[in-house]
Amino acid sequence: MPRVRMLQSVAGERFSWRAGEIVEMSAADAKVWADGYRGELVRGEQAETPERSQAAPETAARPRPGRRKTS
């Protein structure tokens, strides 16, 4: 689905979007909203998912107990 970055805040009976918000919508709706005045098409950005928005766990190698570091 196309994504549109809203350039202006808009609200209707069943929606409200803030300026700067990225909204997924049908291709037909994207053509209407992405007119350069109310919104613009977003290209080449990855969709924000819960898995990607969280920080990656630290995976630094820790020395094993009982082993010595060699120079």
BAVOVO-395115 format. One record per atom (N, C-alpha, C): residue in three letters; chain; atom name; z, y, x. Coordinates in nm, 4 decimals, padded with zeros to 6 digits. Each point is the difference from the previous one (the first is absolute). Example, Ala and Ser with C-alpha at 12.3 -4.5 7.8 and 13.67 -1.06 7.14 Angstrom:
2
rest:kette:atom:up:north:east
ALA:A:N:00.7800:-00.5690:01.3190
ALA:A:CA:00.0000:00.1190:-00.0890
ALA:A:C:00.0000:00.1200:00.0900
SER:A:N:-00.0720:00.1050:-00.0350
SER:A:CA:00.0060:00.1190:00.0820
SER:A:C:00.0730:00.1090:-00.0770
This chain:
71
rest:kette:atom:up:north:east
MET:A:N:00.0000:-00.1179:00.0839
MET:A:CA:00.0000:00.1179:-00.0839
MET:A:C:00.0000:00.1246:00.0887
PRO:A:N:-00.0750:00.0999:-00.0381
PRO:A:CA:-00.0003:00.1250:00.0761
PRO:A:C:00.1357:00.0696:-00.0085
ARG:A:N:00.0304:00.0725:00.1060
ARG:A:CA:00.1234:00.0788:00.0034
ARG:A:C:-00.0368:00.1470:00.0120
VAL:A:N:00.0723:00.0824:-00.0717
VAL:A:CA:-00.0246:00.1436:-00.0019
VAL:A:C:00.1277:00.0718:00.0426
ARG:A:N:-00.0124:00.0929:00.0959
ARG:A:CA:00.1127:00.0849:00.0390
ARG:A:C:-00.0076:00.1243:-00.0868
MET:A:N:00.1043:00.0232:-00.0748
MET:A:CA:00.0029:00.1129:-00.0919
MET:A:C:00.0213:00.1297:00.0796
LEU:A:N:-00.0813:00.0998:-00.0271
LEU:A:CA:00.0109:00.1303:00.0652
LEU:A:C:00.0821:00.0974:-00.0833
GLN:A:N:00.0110:-00.0281:-00.1296
GLN:A:CA:00.0811:00.0803:-00.0904
GLN:A:C:00.0898:-00.0923:-00.0810
SER:A:N:00.1117:00.0501:-00.0425
SER:A:CA:00.0860:-00.0763:-00.0905
SER:A:C:-00.0623:00.0027:-00.1389
VAL:A:N:-00.0069:-00.1174:-00.0627
VAL:A:CA:-00.0551:-00.0098:-00.1356
VAL:A:C:00.0884:-00.0939:-00.0818
ALA:A:N:00.0024:00.0225:-00.1307
ALA:A:CA:00.0781:-00.0856:-00.0883
ALA:A:C:-00.0722:-00.0121:-00.1326
GLY:A:N:00.0151:-00.1156:-00.0602
GLY:A:CA:-00.0575:-00.0246:-00.1306
GLY:A:C:00.0989:-00.0762:-00.0845
GLU:A:N:-00.0473:-00.0544:-00.1095
GLU:A:CA:00.0883:-00.0720:-00.0917
GLU:A:C:00.0586:-00.1256:00.0640
ARG:A:N:-00.0795:-00.0685:00.0831
ARG:A:CA:00.0460:-00.1274:00.0583
ARG:A:C:00.0026:-00.0005:00.1516
PHE:A:N:-00.0095:00.1152:00.0637
PHE:A:CA:00.0006:00.0038:00.1462
PHE:A:C:00.0505:00.1348:00.0494
SER:A:N:00.0443:00.0025:00.1248
SER:A:CA:00.0299:00.1246:00.0707
SER:A:C:-00.0115:-00.0297:00.1492
TRP:A:N:-00.0739:00.0826:00.0684
TRP:A:CA:-00.0228:-00.0154:00.1428
TRP:A:C:00.0314:00.1313:00.0701
ARG:A:N:00.0653:-00.0095:00.1160
ARG:A:CA:00.0329:00.1177:00.0799
ARG:A:C:-00.1115:00.0261:00.1009
ALA:A:N:-00.0107:00.1216:00.0466
ALA:A:CA:-00.0954:00.0338:00.1058
ALA:A:C:00.0353:-00.0811:00.1246
GLY:A:N:-00.0998:-00.0631:00.0613
GLY:A:CA:00.0214:-00.0825:00.1189
GLY:A:C:00.0206:-00.1467:-00.0302
GLU:A:N:00.0258:-00.0351:-00.1232
GLU:A:CA:00.0212:-00.1398:-00.0387
GLU:A:C:-00.1332:-00.0746:-00.0006
ILE:A:N:00.0012:-00.1239:00.0464
ILE:A:CA:-00.1194:-00.0846:00.0005
ILE:A:C:00.0101:-00.0959:-00.1170
VAL:A:N:-00.1038:00.0000:-00.0845
VAL:A:CA:00.0008:-00.0756:-00.1245
VAL:A:C:-00.1173:-00.0963:-00.0012
GLU:A:N:00.0256:-00.1273:-00.0338
GLU:A:CA:-00.1076:-00.0976:-00.0187
GLU:A:C:-00.0480:00.0092:-00.1435
MET:A:N:-00.1325:00.0003:-00.0172
MET:A:CA:-00.0566:00.0089:-00.1347
MET:A:C:-00.1360:-00.0672:-00.0023
SER:A:N:-00.0544:-00.0173:-00.1183
SER:A:CA:-00.1311:-00.0634:-00.0146
SER:A:C:-00.1071:00.0887:00.0642
ALA:A:N:-00.1146:-00.0591:00.0288
ALA:A:CA:-00.1095:00.0742:00.0621
ALA:A:C:-00.0470:00.1138:-00.0901
ALA:A:N:-00.0066:-00.0251:-00.1298
ALA:A:CA:-00.0435:00.1048:-00.0934
ALA:A:C:00.0978:00.1174:00.0000
ASP:A:N:00.1301:-00.0290:-00.0021
ASP:A:CA:00.0992:00.1070:00.0023
ASP:A:C:-00.0007:00.0730:00.1345
ALA:A:N:-00.0213:-00.0730:00.1089
ALA:A:CA:-00.0033:00.0622:00.1326
ALA:A:C:-00.1139:00.1013:00.0099
LYS:A:N:-00.1148:-00.0305:-00.0605
LYS:A:CA:-00.1122:00.0948:00.0017
LYS:A:C:00.0373:00.1300:-00.0688
VAL:A:N:00.0773:-00.0106:-00.1067
VAL:A:CA:00.0401:00.1192:-00.0754
VAL:A:C:00.1047:00.0800:00.0766
TRP:A:N:00.1044:-00.0663:00.0499
TRP:A:CA:00.1124:00.0693:00.0627
TRP:A:C:-00.0291:00.0478:00.1413
ALA:A:N:-00.0839:-00.0720:00.0752
ALA:A:CA:-00.0284:00.0373:00.1391
ALA:A:C:-00.1153:00.0993:00.0052
ASP:A:N:00.0234:00.1170:-00.0561
ASP:A:CA:-00.1046:00.1018:-00.0057
ASP:A:C:00.0135:00.1050:00.1104
GLY:A:N:00.0971:-00.0184:00.0915
GLY:A:CA:00.0213:00.0956:00.1071
GLY:A:C:00.0916:00.1147:-00.0395
TYR:A:N:00.0268:00.0125:-00.1266
TYR:A:CA:00.0886:00.1053:-00.0498
TYR:A:C:00.1344:-00.0595:-00.0433
ARG:A:N:-00.0063:-00.1071:-00.0792
ARG:A:CA:00.1226:-00.0664:-00.0462
ARG:A:C:00.0420:-00.1126:00.0927
GLY:A:N:-00.0969:-00.0661:00.0653
GLY:A:CA:00.0310:-00.1127:00.0861
GLY:A:C:-00.1154:-00.0303:00.0934
GLU:A:N:00.0262:-00.0901:00.0977
GLU:A:CA:-00.1028:-00.0430:00.0940
GLU:A:C:00.0153:-00.1492:00.0249
LEU:A:N:-00.1115:-00.0678:00.0246
LEU:A:CA:00.0043:-00.1431:00.0287
LEU:A:C:00.0673:-00.0235:00.1342
VAL:A:N:00.0795:-00.1044:00.0078
VAL:A:CA:00.0670:-00.0378:00.1233
VAL:A:C:-00.0783:-00.1161:00.0592
ARG:A:N:-00.0412:00.0145:00.1231
ARG:A:CA:-00.0763:-00.1069:00.0657
ARG:A:C:00.0689:-00.0390:00.1303
GLY:A:N:-00.0024:-00.1288:00.0293
GLY:A:CA:00.0495:-00.0489:00.1280
GLY:A:C:00.1504:-00.0025:00.0163
GLU:A:N:00.0761:00.0188:-00.1068
GLU:A:CA:00.1449:-00.0099:00.0096
GLU:A:C:00.0454:-00.1322:-00.0588
GLN:A:N:00.1004:-00.0599:00.0604
GLN:A:CA:00.0551:-00.1248:-00.0506
GLN:A:C:00.0901:00.0291:-00.1190
ALA:A:N:-00.0061:-00.0865:-00.0986
ALA:A:CA:00.0879:00.0143:-00.1160
ALA:A:C:00.1443:-00.0224:00.0433
GLU:A:N:00.0886:00.0792:-00.0523
GLU:A:CA:00.1425:-00.0127:00.0311
GLU:A:C:00.0573:-00.1165:-00.0799
THR:A:N:00.0533:-00.0989:00.0709
THR:A:CA:00.0632:-00.1134:-00.0649
THR:A:C:00.1447:-00.0067:00.0455
PRO:A:N:00.0862:-00.0653:-00.0749
PRO:A:CA:00.1397:-00.0093:00.0424
PRO:A:C:00.0150:-00.0624:00.1388
GLU:A:N:-00.0864:-00.0963:00.0331
GLU:A:CA:00.0090:-00.0652:00.1304
GLU:A:C:-00.0358:00.0963:00.1116
ARG:A:N:-00.0962:00.0874:-00.0214
ARG:A:CA:-00.0434:00.0924:00.1045
ARG:A:C:00.0885:00.1225:00.0101
SER:A:N:00.0678:00.0360:-00.1059
SER:A:CA:00.0805:00.1212:00.0033
SER:A:C:00.1333:-00.0213:00.0710
GLN:A:N:00.0445:-00.1245:00.0143
GLN:A:CA:00.1252:-00.0274:00.0682
GLN:A:C:-00.0236:-00.0049:00.1497
ALA:A:N:00.1017:00.0387:00.0755
ALA:A:CA:-00.0104:-00.0052:00.1455
ALA:A:C:-00.0070:-00.1461:00.0457
ALA:A:N:-00.0785:-00.0232:00.1021
ALA:A:CA:-00.0134:-00.1352:00.0543
ALA:A:C:00.1314:-00.0410:00.0664
PRO:A:N:00.0400:-00.1261:-00.0164
PRO:A:CA:00.1246:-00.0437:00.0636
PRO:A:C:-00.0150:00.0003:00.1517
GLU:A:N:00.1099:00.0265:00.0664
GLU:A:CA:-00.0023:00.0028:00.1453
GLU:A:C:-00.0161:-00.1410:00.0538
THR:A:N:-00.0944:-00.0182:00.0906
THR:A:CA:-00.0257:-00.1327:00.0559
THR:A:C:00.0110:00.0004:00.1516
ALA:A:N:00.0820:00.0875:00.0533
ALA:A:CA:00.0161:00.0063:00.1451
ALA:A:C:00.0625:-00.1304:00.0498
ALA:A:N:-00.0514:-00.0468:00.1118
ALA:A:CA:00.0523:-00.1245:00.0579
ALA:A:C:00.1405:00.0248:00.0537
ARG:A:N:00.0903:-00.0870:-00.0393
ARG:A:CA:00.1369:00.0090:00.0487
ARG:A:C:00.0237:-00.1145:00.0971
PRO:A:N:00.0754:00.0244:00.1048
PRO:A:CA:00.0277:-00.1104:00.0933
PRO:A:C:00.0830:-00.1075:-00.0672
ARG:A:N:-00.0310:-00.1230:00.0320
ARG:A:CA:00.0752:-00.1122:-00.0551
ARG:A:C:00.1357:-00.0102:00.0687
PRO:A:N:00.1009:-00.0427:-00.0727
PRO:A:CA:00.1303:-00.0178:00.0635
PRO:A:C:-00.0099:-00.1094:00.1067
GLY:A:N:00.0649:00.0227:00.1133
GLY:A:CA:00.0029:-00.0994:00.1073
GLY:A:C:-00.1176:00.0097:00.0955
ARG:A:N:-00.0949:00.0852:-00.0250
ARG:A:CA:-00.1126:00.0157:00.0917
ARG:A:C:00.0165:00.1305:00.0751
ARG:A:N:-00.0420:-00.0029:00.1261
ARG:A:CA:00.0103:00.1194:00.0820
ARG:A:C:-00.1363:00.0641:00.0153
LYS:A:N:00.0024:00.1277:00.0120
LYS:A:CA:-00.1210:00.0749:00.0235
LYS:A:C:-00.0373:-00.0126:00.1469
THR:A:N:-00.1246:-00.0319:00.0301
THR:A:CA:-00.0425:-00.0098:00.1401
THR:A:C:-00.0789:00.1236:00.0362
SER:A:N:00.0109:00.0360:00.1273
SER:A:CA:-00.0698:00.1215:00.0460
SER:A:C:-00.1363:-00.0322:00.0519
